[in-house]
Amino acid sequence: MSAVELTGFAILAVVLLAVLRPIRPELAVLLTLGAGAVILLSLLPLIQRIIELLTTLAQRGNVQSLYLETILRIVGIAYIVEFGSQVARDAGEGALAAKVELGGKILILSLALPILLSVVQLVVRLLG
Amino acid sequence: MTAINVDVIWQIAGIGMLIVVAHSVIKAAGREEIAWMVTLAGVVVVLFRVVGVVEQLFAAVRSVFNL
């Protein structure tokens, strides 16, 4: 999945959207959704390789797996929420997009809480 | 590396064109409600196709980030 392929696909999608939007706006939204999903889908193998590299590095530096696990999950949530909110905003539903983003932030915060707690405990133990 | 399967957007655009042409032809033939039903059917077909791709994406993301 090279840059040329990615850009070519995006330009093709934009042209098809330009044709489709004036006559059938709802299909344009579906086309954006489909094109966005296809692009993100083709990016996933690259991301997976990066993640495998990071996990091996983390294991070598014996980072606690809880932290890495949470970070991975947070990135996944951001990945999906970003996709959903941008599609909603593109379709003209700014309010819906903001709600999706709010939900994403709350999910990420709820995932980050255990890490915050362990940091606080560490600080207390150091100072105490 | 998974190549981008371009045919998804070709299908969607093709069905879109088909719907528009069918709609105007049927409307010209005087059957307005049939035209609307054809349009609706086309949109539903596209919807299932897109939902399939998005579901594939969500399953892949869930497995990569083990959400």
N, CA and C atoms of all chains as a GROMACS GRO file, in nm:
protein
  585
    1MET      N    1   0.087  -0.118   0.000
    1MET     CA    2   0.000   0.000   0.000
    1MET      C    3   0.091   0.124   0.000
    2SER      N    4   0.123   0.172  -0.122
    2SER     CA    5   0.219   0.281  -0.130
    2SER      C    6   0.145   0.414  -0.125
    3ALA      N    7   0.223   0.520  -0.117
    3ALA     CA    8   0.163   0.654  -0.110
    3ALA      C    9   0.087   0.683  -0.239
    4VAL      N   10   0.143   0.635  -0.352
    4VAL     CA   11   0.078   0.663  -0.480
    4VAL      C   12  -0.060   0.597  -0.482
    5GLU      N   13  -0.062   0.471  -0.435
    5GLU     CA   14  -0.189   0.397  -0.437
    5GLU      C   15  -0.292   0.469  -0.349
    6LEU      N   16  -0.244   0.511  -0.231
    6LEU     CA   17  -0.335   0.576  -0.135
    6LEU      C   18  -0.391   0.704  -0.196
    7THR      N   19  -0.300   0.788  -0.250
    7THR     CA   20  -0.346   0.917  -0.304
    7THR      C   21  -0.436   0.897  -0.424
    8GLY      N   22  -0.398   0.801  -0.509
    8GLY     CA   23  -0.480   0.775  -0.627
    8GLY      C   24  -0.620   0.735  -0.588
    9PHE      N   25  -0.628   0.646  -0.489
    9PHE     CA   26  -0.759   0.601  -0.443
    9PHE      C   27  -0.839   0.718  -0.387
   10ALA      N   28  -0.772   0.804  -0.310
   10ALA     CA   29  -0.844   0.917  -0.249
   10ALA      C   30  -0.896   1.011  -0.357
   11ILE      N   31  -0.812   1.036  -0.458
   11ILE     CA   32  -0.855   1.128  -0.564
   11ILE      C   33  -0.973   1.069  -0.640
   12LEU      N   34  -0.965   0.936  -0.665
   12LEU     CA   35  -1.076   0.871  -0.735
   12LEU      C   36  -1.204   0.886  -0.654
   13ALA      N   37  -1.192   0.863  -0.522
   13ALA     CA   38  -1.311   0.875  -0.438
   13ALA      C   39  -1.366   1.017  -0.442
   14VAL      N   40  -1.276   1.116  -0.442
   14VAL     CA   41  -1.322   1.257  -0.442
   14VAL      C   42  -1.396   1.286  -0.572
   15VAL      N   43  -1.342   1.235  -0.684
   15VAL     CA   44  -1.408   1.262  -0.812
   15VAL      C   45  -1.547   1.198  -0.812
   16LEU      N   46  -1.554   1.071  -0.769
   16LEU     CA   47  -1.685   1.003  -0.767
   16LEU      C   48  -1.782   1.078  -0.675
   17LEU      N   49  -1.728   1.128  -0.563
   17LEU     CA   50  -1.815   1.202  -0.471
   17LEU      C   51  -1.866   1.330  -0.537
   18ALA      N   52  -1.776   1.397  -0.612
   18ALA     CA   53  -1.817   1.523  -0.675
   18ALA      C   54  -1.932   1.496  -0.772
   19VAL      N   55  -1.926   1.378  -0.838
   19VAL     CA   56  -2.034   1.346  -0.932
   19VAL      C   57  -2.161   1.312  -0.856
   20LEU      N   58  -2.144   1.235  -0.746
   20LEU     CA   59  -2.260   1.176  -0.682
   20LEU      C   60  -2.331   1.274  -0.589
   21ARG      N   61  -2.255   1.370  -0.527
   21ARG     CA   62  -2.315   1.450  -0.420
   21ARG      C   63  -2.435   1.531  -0.467
   22PRO      N   64  -2.426   1.604  -0.580
   22PRO     CA   65  -2.542   1.686  -0.617
   22PRO      C   66  -2.666   1.604  -0.647
   23ILE      N   67  -2.648   1.482  -0.705
   23ILE     CA   68  -2.769   1.409  -0.745
   23ILE      C   69  -2.822   1.323  -0.631
   24ARG      N   70  -2.732   1.256  -0.558
   24ARG     CA   71  -2.779   1.166  -0.449
   24ARG      C   72  -2.691   1.188  -0.326
   25PRO      N   73  -2.721   1.291  -0.246
   25PRO     CA   74  -2.633   1.323  -0.132
   25PRO      C   75  -2.616   1.207  -0.035
   26GLU      N   76  -2.724   1.128  -0.012
   26GLU     CA   77  -2.707   1.021   0.089
   26GLU      C   78  -2.608   0.916   0.041
   27LEU      N   79  -2.604   0.892  -0.091
   27LEU     CA   80  -2.507   0.795  -0.140
   27LEU      C   81  -2.366   0.851  -0.127
   28ALA      N   82  -2.353   0.985  -0.135
   28ALA     CA   83  -2.220   1.043  -0.118
   28ALA      C   84  -2.169   1.014   0.022
   29VAL      N   85  -2.257   1.023   0.121
   29VAL     CA   86  -2.214   0.994   0.259
   29VAL      C   87  -2.170   0.848   0.269
   30LEU      N   88  -2.248   0.758   0.206
   30LEU     CA   89  -2.211   0.616   0.211
   30LEU      C   90  -2.079   0.594   0.138
   31LEU      N   91  -2.058   0.668   0.029
   31LEU     CA   92  -1.932   0.650  -0.045
   31LEU      C   93  -1.815   0.698   0.040
   32THR      N   94  -1.832   0.812   0.112
   32THR     CA   95  -1.724   0.858   0.200
   32THR      C   96  -1.693   0.752   0.305
   33LEU      N   97  -1.801   0.698   0.362
   33LEU     CA   98  -1.784   0.596   0.467
   33LEU      C   99  -1.707   0.476   0.412
   34GLY      N  100  -1.748   0.432   0.294
   34GLY     CA  101  -1.684   0.314   0.235
   34GLY      C  102  -1.538   0.342   0.201
   35ALA      N  103  -1.511   0.456   0.139
   35ALA     CA  104  -1.374   0.487   0.100
   35ALA      C  105  -1.286   0.503   0.224
   36GLY      N  106  -1.339   0.571   0.326
   36GLY     CA  107  -1.260   0.587   0.449
   36GLY      C  108  -1.230   0.453   0.512
   37ALA      N  109  -1.328   0.366   0.514
   37ALA     CA  110  -1.307   0.234   0.576
   37ALA      C  111  -1.203   0.156   0.497
   38VAL      N  112  -1.208   0.164   0.365
   38VAL     CA  113  -1.112   0.088   0.285
   38VAL      C  114  -0.971   0.138   0.311
   39ILE      N  115  -0.955   0.270   0.319
   39ILE     CA  116  -0.820   0.325   0.342
   39ILE      C  117  -0.768   0.281   0.478
   40LEU      N  118  -0.854   0.295   0.582
   40LEU     CA  119  -0.808   0.257   0.716
   40LEU      C  120  -0.777   0.108   0.721
   41LEU      N  121  -0.857   0.030   0.649
   41LEU     CA  122  -0.836  -0.115   0.649
   41LEU      C  123  -0.699  -0.147   0.589
   42SER      N  124  -0.661  -0.074   0.483
   42SER     CA  125  -0.534  -0.107   0.417
   42SER      C  126  -0.416  -0.056   0.500
   43LEU      N  127  -0.443   0.034   0.596
   43LEU     CA  128  -0.334   0.084   0.680
   43LEU      C  129  -0.303  -0.011   0.794
   44LEU      N  130  -0.400  -0.095   0.830
   44LEU     CA  131  -0.386  -0.174   0.952
   44LEU      C  132  -0.263  -0.265   0.953
   45PRO      N  133  -0.230  -0.337   0.844
   45PRO     CA  134  -0.110  -0.423   0.854
   45PRO      C  135   0.014  -0.345   0.890
   46LEU      N  136   0.028  -0.223   0.836
   46LEU     CA  137   0.148  -0.144   0.871
   46LEU      C  138   0.147  -0.112   1.020
   47ILE      N  139   0.028  -0.074   1.068
   47ILE     CA  140   0.019  -0.039   1.210
   47ILE      C  141   0.052  -0.160   1.296
   48GLN      N  142   0.004  -0.278   1.250
   48GLN     CA  143   0.030  -0.398   1.330
   48GLN      C  144   0.180  -0.424   1.340
   49ARG      N  145   0.252  -0.403   1.228
   49ARG     CA  146   0.398  -0.427   1.234
   49ARG      C  147   0.461  -0.330   1.332
   50ILE      N  148   0.418  -0.203   1.329
   50ILE     CA  149   0.476  -0.104   1.421
   50ILE      C  150   0.450  -0.145   1.564
   51ILE      N  151   0.326  -0.192   1.590
   51ILE     CA  152   0.292  -0.230   1.727
   51ILE      C  153   0.377  -0.347   1.772
   52GLU      N  154   0.398  -0.447   1.683
   52GLU     CA  155   0.481  -0.562   1.723
   52GLU      C  156   0.621  -0.514   1.759
   53LEU      N  157   0.675  -0.419   1.680
   53LEU     CA  158   0.810  -0.368   1.710
   53LEU      C  159   0.809  -0.303   1.848
   54LEU      N  160   0.707  -0.220   1.874
   54LEU     CA  161   0.702  -0.150   2.003
   54LEU      C  162   0.692  -0.249   2.118
   55THR      N  163   0.612  -0.354   2.099
   55THR     CA  164   0.596  -0.447   2.212
   55THR      C  165   0.728  -0.520   2.238
   56THR      N  166   0.801  -0.558   2.131
   56THR     CA  167   0.929  -0.626   2.158
   56THR      C  168   1.023  -0.529   2.230
   57LEU      N  169   1.027  -0.403   2.186
   57LEU     CA  170   1.115  -0.307   2.255
   57LEU      C  171   1.074  -0.293   2.401
   58ALA      N  172   0.941  -0.286   2.423
   58ALA     CA  173   0.894  -0.266   2.561
   58ALA      C  174   0.932  -0.386   2.647
   59GLN      N  175   0.914  -0.508   2.589
   59GLN     CA  176   0.949  -0.626   2.671
   59GLN      C  177   1.098  -0.623   2.704
   60ARG      N  178   1.181  -0.581   2.603
   60ARG     CA  179   1.325  -0.579   2.631
   60ARG      C  180   1.352  -0.480   2.743
   61GLY      N  181   1.283  -0.363   2.742
   61GLY     CA  182   1.306  -0.266   2.847
   61GLY      C  183   1.220  -0.295   2.969
   62ASN      N  184   1.172  -0.415   2.983
   62ASN     CA  185   1.076  -0.467   3.083
   62ASN      C  186   0.984  -0.357   3.135
   63VAL      N  187   0.913  -0.292   3.040
   63VAL     CA  188   0.804  -0.201   3.077
   63VAL      C  189   0.685  -0.288   3.117
   64GLN      N  190   0.610  -0.246   3.218
   64GLN     CA  191   0.495  -0.325   3.262
   64GLN      C  192   0.396  -0.339   3.147
   65SER      N  193   0.345  -0.462   3.127
   65SER     CA  194   0.259  -0.483   3.011
   65SER      C  195   0.128  -0.406   3.028
   66LEU      N  196   0.089  -0.374   3.152
   66LEU     CA  197  -0.037  -0.299   3.171
   66LEU      C  198  -0.030  -0.167   3.096
   67TYR      N  199   0.083  -0.097   3.110
   67TYR     CA  200   0.092   0.035   3.046
   67TYR      C  201   0.080   0.021   2.895
   68LEU      N  202   0.157  -0.074   2.839
   68LEU     CA  203   0.157  -0.086   2.693
   68LEU      C  204   0.018  -0.127   2.645
   69GLU      N  205  -0.043  -0.220   2.718
   69GLU     CA  206  -0.178  -0.268   2.681
   69GLU      C  207  -0.275  -0.150   2.676
   70THR      N  208  -0.269  -0.064   2.779
   70THR     CA  209  -0.363   0.048   2.785
   70THR      C  210  -0.336   0.145   2.672
   71ILE      N  211  -0.209   0.171   2.647
   71ILE     CA  212  -0.176   0.267   2.540
   71ILE      C  213  -0.228   0.216   2.407
   72LEU      N  214  -0.208   0.085   2.384
   72LEU     CA  215  -0.255   0.027   2.258
   72LEU      C  216  -0.405   0.044   2.245
   73ARG      N  217  -0.474   0.016   2.355
   73ARG     CA  218  -0.621   0.025   2.349
   73ARG      C  219  -0.664   0.169   2.324
   74ILE      N  220  -0.593   0.263   2.388
   74ILE     CA  221  -0.628   0.404   2.370
   74ILE      C  222  -0.609   0.444   2.224
   75VAL      N  223  -0.500   0.400   2.163
   75VAL     CA  224  -0.477   0.434   2.023
   75VAL      C  225  -0.588   0.375   1.937
   76GLY      N  226  -0.629   0.252   1.970
   76GLY     CA  227  -0.738   0.190   1.893
   76GLY      C  228  -0.865   0.269   1.904
   77ILE      N  229  -0.898   0.312   2.026
   77ILE     CA  230  -1.021   0.389   2.044
   77ILE      C  231  -1.012   0.518   1.964
   78ALA      N  232  -0.897   0.585   1.973
   78ALA     CA  233  -0.883   0.712   1.900
   78ALA      C  234  -0.899   0.688   1.750
   79TYR      N  235  -0.845   0.578   1.702
   79TYR     CA  236  -0.850   0.543   1.560
   79TYR      C  237  -0.996   0.534   1.514
   80ILE      N  238  -1.076   0.460   1.590
   80ILE     CA  239  -1.214   0.437   1.548
   80ILE      C  240  -1.299   0.563   1.569
   81VAL      N  241  -1.281   0.627   1.684
   81VAL     CA  242  -1.365   0.743   1.713
   81VAL      C  243  -1.337   0.854   1.612
   82GLU      N  244  -1.209   0.870   1.576
   82GLU     CA  245  -1.174   0.972   1.477
   82GLU      C  246  -1.244   0.943   1.344
   83PHE      N  247  -1.241   0.816   1.304
   83PHE     CA  248  -1.306   0.776   1.179
   83PHE      C  249  -1.456   0.811   1.184
   84GLY      N  250  -1.522   0.773   1.290
   84GLY     CA  251  -1.666   0.797   1.301
   84GLY      C  252  -1.700   0.944   1.306
   85SER      N  253  -1.624   1.019   1.386
   85SER     CA  254  -1.662   1.160   1.402
   85SER      C  255  -1.635   1.238   1.274
   86GLN      N  256  -1.527   1.202   1.201
   86GLN     CA  257  -1.500   1.276   1.077
   86GLN      C  258  -1.608   1.248   0.973
   87VAL      N  259  -1.653   1.122   0.966
   87VAL     CA  260  -1.759   1.090   0.869
   87VAL      C  261  -1.885   1.169   0.905
   88ALA      N  262  -1.916   1.176   1.034
   88ALA     CA  263  -2.035   1.250   1.076
   88ALA      C  264  -2.020   1.397   1.041
   89ARG      N  265  -1.902   1.453   1.069
   89ARG     CA  266  -1.883   1.595   1.040
   89ARG      C  267  -1.891   1.618   0.890
   90ASP      N  268  -1.835   1.527   0.811
   90ASP     CA  269  -1.838   1.541   0.666
   90ASP      C  270  -1.981   1.543   0.614
   91ALA      N  271  -2.067   1.465   0.679
   91ALA     CA  272  -2.206   1.460   0.634
   91ALA      C  273  -2.284   1.581   0.684
   92GLY      N  274  -2.214   1.674   0.753
   92GLY     CA  275  -2.281   1.796   0.796
   92GLY      C  276  -2.337   1.786   0.936
   93GLU      N  277  -2.311   1.674   1.006
   93GLU     CA  278  -2.369   1.659   1.141
   93GLU      C  279  -2.261   1.695   1.244
   94GLY      N  280  -2.234   1.824   1.259
   94GLY     CA  281  -2.128   1.864   1.352
   94GLY      C  282  -2.160   1.824   1.494
   95ALA      N  283  -2.287   1.839   1.534
   95ALA     CA  284  -2.323   1.808   1.673
   95ALA      C  285  -2.297   1.661   1.702
   96LEU      N  286  -2.336   1.574   1.607
   96LEU     CA  287  -2.317   1.430   1.630
   96LEU      C  288  -2.169   1.400   1.641
   97ALA      N  289  -2.089   1.464   1.553
   97ALA     CA  290  -1.945   1.438   1.555
   97ALA      C  291  -1.888   1.477   1.691
   98ALA      N  292  -1.935   1.591   1.745
   98ALA     CA  293  -1.883   1.634   1.875
   98ALA      C  294  -1.920   1.532   1.982
   99LYS      N  295  -2.042   1.475   1.974
   99LYS     CA  296  -2.082   1.376   2.076
   99LYS      C  297  -1.992   1.253   2.066
  100VAL      N  298  -1.964   1.210   1.944
  100VAL     CA  299  -1.880   1.090   1.929
  100VAL      C  300  -1.742   1.118   1.988
  101GLU      N  301  -1.691   1.239   1.961
  101GLU     CA  302  -1.557   1.271   2.014
  101GLU      C  303  -1.560   1.276   2.166
  102LEU      N  304  -1.669   1.333   2.222
  102LEU     CA  305  -1.680   1.338   2.369
  102LEU      C  306  -1.678   1.197   2.425
  103GLY      N  307  -1.757   1.109   2.362
  103GLY     CA  308  -1.759   0.971   2.409
  103GLY      C  309  -1.621   0.909   2.404
  104GLY      N  310  -1.549   0.936   2.296
  104GLY     CA  311  -1.414   0.881   2.282
  104GLY      C  312  -1.324   0.930   2.392
  105LYS      N  313  -1.333   1.060   2.424
  105LYS     CA  314  -1.248   1.115   2.530
  105LYS      C  315  -1.278   1.047   2.661
  106ILE      N  316  -1.409   1.028   2.690
  106ILE     CA  317  -1.444   0.968   2.819
  106ILE      C  318  -1.393   0.825   2.825
  107LEU      N  319  -1.405   0.752   2.712
  107LEU     CA  320  -1.355   0.613   2.712
  107LEU      C  321  -1.206   0.612   2.740
  108ILE      N  322  -1.134   0.704   2.673
  108ILE     CA  323  -0.989   0.705   2.690
  108ILE      C  324  -0.954   0.739   2.834
  109LEU      N  325  -1.027   0.836   2.891
  109LEU     CA  326  -1.000   0.874   3.030
  109LEU      C  327  -1.022   0.756   3.123
  110SER      N  328  -1.133   0.683   3.096
  110SER     CA  329  -1.161   0.570   3.186
  110SER      C  330  -1.053   0.464   3.174
  111LEU      N  331  -0.990   0.455   3.056
  111LEU     CA  332  -0.883   0.356   3.042
  111LEU      C  333  -0.757   0.404   3.111
  112ALA      N  334  -0.737   0.537   3.114
  112ALA     CA  335  -0.611   0.589   3.167
  112ALA      C  336  -0.612   0.593   3.319
  113LEU      N  337  -0.731   0.576   3.381
  113LEU     CA  338  -0.738   0.591   3.528
  113LEU      C  339  -0.642   0.497   3.601
  114PRO      N  340  -0.640   0.365   3.568
  114PRO     CA  341  -0.548   0.278   3.645
  114PRO      C  342  -0.405   0.329   3.643
  115ILE      N  343  -0.363   0.383   3.527
  115ILE     CA  344  -0.224   0.430   3.520
  115ILE      C  345  -0.206   0.550   3.612
  116LEU      N  346  -0.306   0.641   3.610
  116LEU     CA  347  -0.296   0.758   3.698
  116LEU      C  348  -0.285   0.713   3.843
  117LEU      N  349  -0.369   0.612   3.878
  117LEU     CA  350  -0.366   0.566   4.018
  117LEU      C  351  -0.228   0.513   4.052
  118SER      N  352  -0.171   0.431   3.961
  118SER     CA  353  -0.041   0.372   3.997
  118SER      C  354   0.065   0.480   4.008
  119VAL      N  355   0.055   0.585   3.926
  119VAL     CA  356   0.153   0.694   3.937
  119VAL      C  357   0.139   0.761   4.072
  120VAL      N  358   0.015   0.787   4.112
  120VAL     CA  359  -0.006   0.856   4.240
  120VAL      C  360   0.048   0.770   4.354
  121GLN      N  361   0.018   0.638   4.348
  121GLN     CA  362   0.069   0.551   4.456
  121GLN      C  363   0.222   0.556   4.461
  122LEU      N  364   0.281   0.556   4.339
  122LEU     CA  365   0.429   0.559   4.335
  122LEU      C  366   0.479   0.685   4.405
  123VAL      N  367   0.418   0.798   4.371
  123VAL     CA  368   0.462   0.927   4.427
  123VAL      C  369   0.447   0.924   4.580
  124VAL      N  370   0.330   0.874   4.624
  124VAL     CA  371   0.306   0.871   4.769
  124VAL      C  372   0.412   0.785   4.837
  125ARG      N  373   0.442   0.669   4.772
  125ARG     CA  374   0.541   0.579   4.835
  125ARG      C  375   0.676   0.649   4.841
  126LEU      N  376   0.710   0.721   4.733
  126LEU     CA  377   0.840   0.788   4.732
  126LEU      C  378   0.846   0.896   4.840
  127LEU      N  379   0.739   0.975   4.848
  127LEU     CA  380   0.744   1.087   4.942
  127LEU      C  381   0.721   1.039   5.085
  128GLY      N  382   0.633   0.933   5.095
  128GLY     CA  383   0.589   0.892   5.229
  128GLY      C  384   0.698   0.837   5.317
  129MET      N  385   0.110  -0.682   0.226
  129MET     CA  386   0.035  -0.559   0.251
  129MET      C  387  -0.096  -0.570   0.173
  130THR      N  388  -0.206  -0.544   0.239
  130THR     CA  389  -0.332  -0.560   0.165
  130THR      C  390  -0.344  -0.442   0.069
  131ALA      N  391  -0.362  -0.475  -0.058
  131ALA     CA  392  -0.382  -0.366  -0.154
  131ALA      C  393  -0.520  -0.307  -0.127
  132ILE      N  394  -0.539  -0.182  -0.172
  132ILE     CA  395  -0.670  -0.118  -0.152
  132ILE      C  396  -0.766  -0.181  -0.250
  133ASN      N  397  -0.879  -0.239  -0.200
  133ASN     CA  398  -0.972  -0.293  -0.301
  133ASN      C  399  -1.060  -0.179  -0.348
  134VAL      N  400  -1.032  -0.138  -0.470
  134VAL     CA  401  -1.094  -0.016  -0.524
  134VAL      C  402  -1.238  -0.044  -0.564
  135ASP      N  403  -1.270  -0.177  -0.581
  135ASP     CA  404  -1.400  -0.201  -0.642
  135ASP      C  405  -1.514  -0.158  -0.552
  136VAL      N  406  -1.488  -0.138  -0.423
  136VAL     CA  407  -1.599  -0.098  -0.336
  136VAL      C  408  -1.657   0.035  -0.383
  137ILE      N  409  -1.567   0.132  -0.408
  137ILE     CA  410  -1.625   0.262  -0.443
  137ILE      C  411  -1.676   0.262  -0.586
  138TRP      N  412  -1.618   0.175  -0.671
  138TRP     CA  413  -1.674   0.166  -0.806
  138TRP      C  414  -1.817   0.117  -0.799
  139GLN      N  415  -1.839   0.014  -0.714
  139GLN     CA  416  -1.975  -0.041  -0.706
  139GLN      C  417  -2.072   0.065  -0.655
  140ILE      N  418  -2.029   0.136  -0.550
  140ILE     CA  419  -2.120   0.235  -0.491
  140ILE      C  420  -2.155   0.341  -0.594
  141ALA      N  421  -2.053   0.393  -0.664
  141ALA     CA  422  -2.080   0.498  -0.762
  141ALA      C  423  -2.168   0.443  -0.875
  142GLY      N  424  -2.139   0.317  -0.916
  142GLY     CA  425  -2.218   0.258  -1.024
  142GLY      C  426  -2.364   0.246  -0.985
  143ILE      N  427  -2.387   0.193  -0.865
  143ILE     CA  428  -2.528   0.177  -0.820
  143ILE      C  429  -2.592   0.315  -0.810
  144GLY      N  430  -2.515   0.414  -0.766
  144GLY     CA  431  -2.570   0.549  -0.756
  144GLY      C  432  -2.618   0.599  -0.890
  145MET      N  433  -2.532   0.582  -0.992
  145MET     CA  434  -2.572   0.627  -1.126
  145MET      C  435  -2.696   0.552  -1.172
  146LEU      N  436  -2.693   0.420  -1.148
  146LEU     CA  437  -2.804   0.336  -1.190
  146LEU      C  438  -2.935   0.387  -1.131
  147ILE      N  439  -2.928   0.418  -1.000
  147ILE     CA  440  -3.049   0.463  -0.931
  147ILE      C  441  -3.103   0.589  -0.996
  148VAL      N  442  -3.010   0.683  -1.021
  148VAL     CA  443  -3.055   0.813  -1.074
  148VAL      C  444  -3.121   0.794  -1.209
  149VAL      N  445  -3.056   0.712  -1.294
  149VAL     CA  446  -3.112   0.692  -1.428
  149VAL      C  447  -3.246   0.623  -1.417
  150ALA      N  448  -3.251   0.515  -1.338
  150ALA     CA  449  -3.377   0.440  -1.324
  150ALA      C  450  -3.487   0.531  -1.272
  151HIS      N  451  -3.450   0.614  -1.173
  151HIS     CA  452  -3.551   0.702  -1.112
  151HIS      C  453  -3.611   0.794  -1.218
  152SER      N  454  -3.521   0.858  -1.297
  152SER     CA  455  -3.577   0.955  -1.392
  152SER      C  456  -3.655   0.882  -1.503
  153VAL      N  457  -3.606   0.763  -1.545
  153VAL     CA  458  -3.679   0.691  -1.650
  153VAL      C  459  -3.818   0.653  -1.601
  154ILE      N  460  -3.823   0.596  -1.481
  154ILE     CA  461  -3.954   0.550  -1.432
  154ILE      C  462  -4.046   0.669  -1.407
  155LYS      N  463  -3.985   0.780  -1.360
  155LYS     CA  464  -4.070   0.898  -1.334
  155LYS      C  465  -4.126   0.948  -1.468
  156ALA      N  466  -4.038   0.944  -1.573
  156ALA     CA  467  -4.088   0.988  -1.705
  156ALA      C  468  -4.201   0.898  -1.750
  157ALA      N  469  -4.195   0.770  -1.710
  157ALA     CA  470  -4.303   0.679  -1.750
  157ALA      C  471  -4.428   0.703  -1.667
  158GLY      N  472  -4.422   0.798  -1.575
  158GLY     CA  473  -4.543   0.835  -1.503
  158GLY      C  474  -4.561   0.761  -1.372
  159ARG      N  475  -4.474   0.660  -1.337
  159ARG     CA  476  -4.497   0.584  -1.212
  159ARG      C  477  -4.404   0.640  -1.105
  160GLU      N  478  -4.448   0.748  -1.041
  160GLU     CA  479  -4.361   0.818  -0.945
  160GLU      C  480  -4.325   0.728  -0.827
  161GLU      N  481  -4.424   0.655  -0.771
  161GLU     CA  482  -4.396   0.580  -0.648
  161GLU      C  483  -4.301   0.464  -0.676
  162ILE      N  484  -4.314   0.402  -0.795
  162ILE     CA  485  -4.221   0.293  -0.828
  162ILE      C  486  -4.079   0.349  -0.832
  163ALA      N  487  -4.066   0.469  -0.887
  163ALA     CA  488  -3.932   0.530  -0.897
  163ALA      C  489  -3.872   0.545  -0.759
  164TRP      N  490  -3.953   0.592  -0.665
  164TRP     CA  491  -3.899   0.611  -0.529
  164TRP      C  492  -3.860   0.477  -0.468
  165MET      N  493  -3.941   0.372  -0.501
  165MET     CA  494  -3.905   0.243  -0.441
  165MET      C  495  -3.773   0.192  -0.499
  166VAL      N  496  -3.750   0.216  -0.627
  166VAL     CA  497  -3.625   0.171  -0.689
  166VAL      C  498  -3.508   0.245  -0.623
  167THR      N  499  -3.526   0.377  -0.602
  167THR     CA  500  -3.419   0.453  -0.538
  167THR      C  501  -3.389   0.397  -0.401
  168LEU      N  502  -3.495   0.371  -0.326
  168LEU     CA  503  -3.477   0.320  -0.190
  168LEU      C  504  -3.405   0.186  -0.193
  169ALA      N  505  -3.445   0.099  -0.286
  169ALA     CA  506  -3.381  -0.033  -0.293
  169ALA      C  507  -3.232  -0.017  -0.323
  170GLY      N  508  -3.200   0.074  -0.414
  170GLY     CA  509  -3.059   0.095  -0.447
  170GLY      C  510  -2.981   0.142  -0.327
  171VAL      N  511  -3.040   0.237  -0.252
  171VAL     CA  512  -2.968   0.289  -0.135
  171VAL      C  513  -2.947   0.178  -0.034
  172VAL      N  514  -3.046   0.091  -0.019
  172VAL     CA  515  -3.031  -0.018   0.079
  172VAL      C  516  -2.921  -0.114   0.035
  173VAL      N  517  -2.912  -0.141  -0.094
  173VAL     CA  518  -2.806  -0.230  -0.143
  173VAL      C  519  -2.669  -0.169  -0.112
  174VAL      N  520  -2.657  -0.039  -0.140
  174VAL     CA  521  -2.529   0.027  -0.112
  174VAL      C  522  -2.499   0.023   0.036
  175LEU      N  523  -2.604   0.044   0.117
  175LEU     CA  524  -2.586   0.045   0.262
  175LEU      C  525  -2.528  -0.088   0.310
  176PHE      N  526  -2.584  -0.199   0.260
  176PHE     CA  527  -2.533  -0.329   0.304
  176PHE      C  528  -2.388  -0.346   0.262
  177ARG      N  529  -2.357  -0.299   0.140
  177ARG     CA  530  -2.218  -0.316   0.092
  177ARG      C  531  -2.123  -0.238   0.182
  178VAL      N  532  -2.161  -0.114   0.218
  178VAL     CA  533  -2.073  -0.030   0.299
  178VAL      C  534  -2.064  -0.085   0.440
  179VAL      N  535  -2.178  -0.130   0.494
  179VAL     CA  536  -2.176  -0.185   0.630
  179VAL      C  537  -2.084  -0.305   0.636
  180GLY      N  538  -2.081  -0.385   0.527
  180GLY     CA  539  -1.989  -0.499   0.524
  180GLY      C  540  -1.845  -0.454   0.537
  181VAL      N  541  -1.807  -0.348   0.462
  181VAL     CA  542  -1.668  -0.302   0.466
  181VAL      C  543  -1.637  -0.245   0.604
  182VAL      N  544  -1.730  -0.166   0.659
  182VAL     CA  545  -1.703  -0.103   0.789
  182VAL      C  546  -1.692  -0.210   0.897
  183GLU      N  547  -1.775  -0.315   0.887
  183GLU     CA  548  -1.770  -0.422   0.988
  183GLU      C  549  -1.636  -0.493   0.980
  184GLN      N  550  -1.588  -0.510   0.854
  184GLN     CA  551  -1.455  -0.572   0.836
  184GLN      C  552  -1.350  -0.486   0.905
  185LEU      N  553  -1.362  -0.352   0.887
  185LEU     CA  554  -1.265  -0.260   0.948
  185LEU      C  555  -1.269  -0.272   1.099
  186PHE      N  556  -1.390  -0.271   1.156
  186PHE     CA  557  -1.398  -0.276   1.303
  186PHE      C  558  -1.342  -0.406   1.355
  187ALA      N  559  -1.368  -0.518   1.286
  187ALA     CA  560  -1.314  -0.646   1.333
  187ALA      C  561  -1.162  -0.642   1.327
  188ALA      N  562  -1.107  -0.584   1.221
  188ALA     CA  563  -0.961  -0.581   1.208
  188ALA      C  564  -0.901  -0.491   1.316
  189VAL      N  565  -0.962  -0.375   1.340
  189VAL     CA  566  -0.909  -0.285   1.444
  189VAL      C  567  -0.918  -0.354   1.579
  190ARG      N  568  -1.031  -0.423   1.604
  190ARG     CA  569  -1.045  -0.490   1.734
  190ARG      C  570  -0.935  -0.593   1.752
  191SER      N  571  -0.897  -0.662   1.643
  191SER     CA  572  -0.794  -0.766   1.659
  191SER      C  573  -0.656  -0.701   1.671
  192VAL      N  574  -0.630  -0.593   1.598
  192VAL     CA  575  -0.496  -0.531   1.602
  192VAL      C  576  -0.473  -0.467   1.738
  193PHE      N  577  -0.569  -0.387   1.786
  193PHE     CA  578  -0.549  -0.315   1.912
  193PHE      C  579  -0.604  -0.392   2.031
  194ASN      N  580  -0.642  -0.515   2.014
  194ASN     CA  581  -0.719  -0.600   2.105
  194ASN      C  582  -0.805  -0.516   2.199
  195LEU      N  583  -0.898  -0.446   2.141
  195LEU     CA  584  -0.995  -0.367   2.217
  195LEU      C  585  -1.093  -0.459   2.288
   0.00000   0.00000   0.00000
